[in-house]
Amino acid sequence: MKRPSYLSIFTSALALGMRGFGGPATHLKLFSKRLVSEKKWLSQGELDGLISLAALLPGPTSSQVGVAIGLEVGGFWGAFLFWFGFTLPSAVIMFGLSLVTVGNLASNTIIFWGLKIAIFAVVVHSLRSLASRFAPDLFRRILMFIALVFFFIVKDSGLQFVAIILAAIMGIIFIKVEPKEFSISPQRLKQRTALAIFTAALILMACSPYLAQRNSGDLETFGNFLQIGGFAFGGGHVVLPLLQSHLVVRNLISPAVFTQGYFLAQFMPGPLFAVAAFMGSASLLSPHGLLGSAEATVGIFLPGSLLMLSASYYWKSWSRNTRFLGAVAGINSAVLALLVVACINILRL
């Protein structure tokens, strides 16, 4: 197959981003129709493998699959252009909405609480779905409960990160996951490059709690959203409690404005994570406005994208490694607990 041009990658992703109403299920269906059946950029087996890989990583599934497809057909520039085109429509609209007041939504108590309860119900439904995947057996439920108690008591982000690492170690020792075979052919990366990207992702995620501190100056917004993106396993609506705990709980954005932004994001095309463009602009973090919107958007997408780029190289061997799969299972159980604790705060504020 002839490799598509950079312009073709960008315009294809832009079209998908403008048509992608309805969340990741719709996005992936569009990917299959447009990129597999029509353009033949990859096979259905490769697409299925990338979807399975993205489901294990933090970040929005459809965006990460798009990044991996862009890498395969256009190298690093292809990966960036696919992400940029797919994210651009919703990010621009959300930034624009952050600059205006939409009706009396923020000041009407009845509407505000009605939306808050509705969003809470959606998140609980998403968490129930995640629980069937992340805690399907007794050990993982016990691990989740222990993590739940820890995260409910300990609010320090650095200690929470350490707890997730410990959960990964417990997963390696005690959790057995049946390996599966997936069709992925990473032709665009060398092992050294993949390892460097993976290392960079881990370093960024480990440093994010320190970048997010109030004395970090113009990196504060980037650090906060980088941290959110690094913990956002499950994608979609589960990012809400993480945004809530980092922004509303810390009085960096009002509950009313936060709820308004998240409510509006439900009607946007493309990835729901683009709500970061609204939150980064409207928050009191440094910076905010246009620069804050850009930092927030890049920050929330960056960890998952880097992990997806590197993991696509290793996935064929990793998917057969029971220790790796056990570590992922342990992390997922702990992150589920983190999301439950953060979700509790939705109705408390």
Phi, psi and omega in degrees: 000136177289131182292135179290155177286165176300321180296320179294320178298313181295312183292325177295315179294322179297316179297319178294321179294328179281334181264350191278061173276140173111006174089184188299327179300317177293318181301313184292328175294319176295319178302315182297315182291312188279316189266333179267303186286316186271305184273339179057042176287335178203169179272165177295326178296318177295318178298316179298321178295318179293323178296317179296320178295313182299328181294339180272347188253157174290152178112173181284125187303310185296321179295318181292321175299318178298319178299316180294322177294316178300321177298317184293322184264347183214014180069202183296321177295323177296319178297315180295316183294325177294312178300315183296315181292320182290327184271332190305311185302309182290324180295317179296316180295316181294323176295317178299319180292334179291343182268353182235160175261124183265102179058213179250027185302317185289336184257349181271109186297319182295313179296318182301310181290327176299314178294321181298314179294321179296316179294320177301317180297320179296317181294317178300318177299318179295319180294324176298320177295318178296323182300324179293334179269318188271338180223062185278346182233174187297316183298315181292330175291320177295315178300318178297318181295318178298315178296324179300313178297316181298311183292332179290329181270316186263122182255352182291125185294324179296317178292326176297320178297318178298320179298322178293322176297318177297322177297323177297319179296317177299323178295319178299320185281318194247342186257129178248122181241133181288121180290154178230159177258135177228150180267104175221133179235086183286092185269349190261356182239146169262158184301319181297319179293317179299318179294321179296318179295317179298317179297318179298320179297316180294320179295316178299316181294321179291327181276346186302322178299329181279324175294331183281353181293151186296342181265014182270004176066228186286000176262001184297313179298312180301315181296317180297313183283333172296319179294318178298314180297328180286338181255000189275062175287136180100342175060191173053230187290343180289350176286341182301307181298330177292316175299319181299312184291331181273333186250306185286314181301327181267010177059036177265350175203145182286149178304323182293314180293321177300311181297321178299314181296317181291324177297314180296327182296336180296339185258006182268151171283172175076192186289140179295336180298343178294353172301339177302330178298323176288311185295319180294327178284320187272348185282172177265008177295162176251122356272170169233196186071210184298314181294319177297321178299316180293316180297318180296317182294314178295317183298317185286333180271337192296312183301310180297323180294315179296318178296322179294318180300313182286320185292333179298334177287317187270351193300324183298320178277323180298322183293350177255357183266110184293330178292317177298314180296326176294320178297317178298319179296320177295317178298315181299321179296317180291319180294324176301318177297319178299319180292323179295315179298316180295325180295327179301328183289345184299314182272353180273349186251000000 
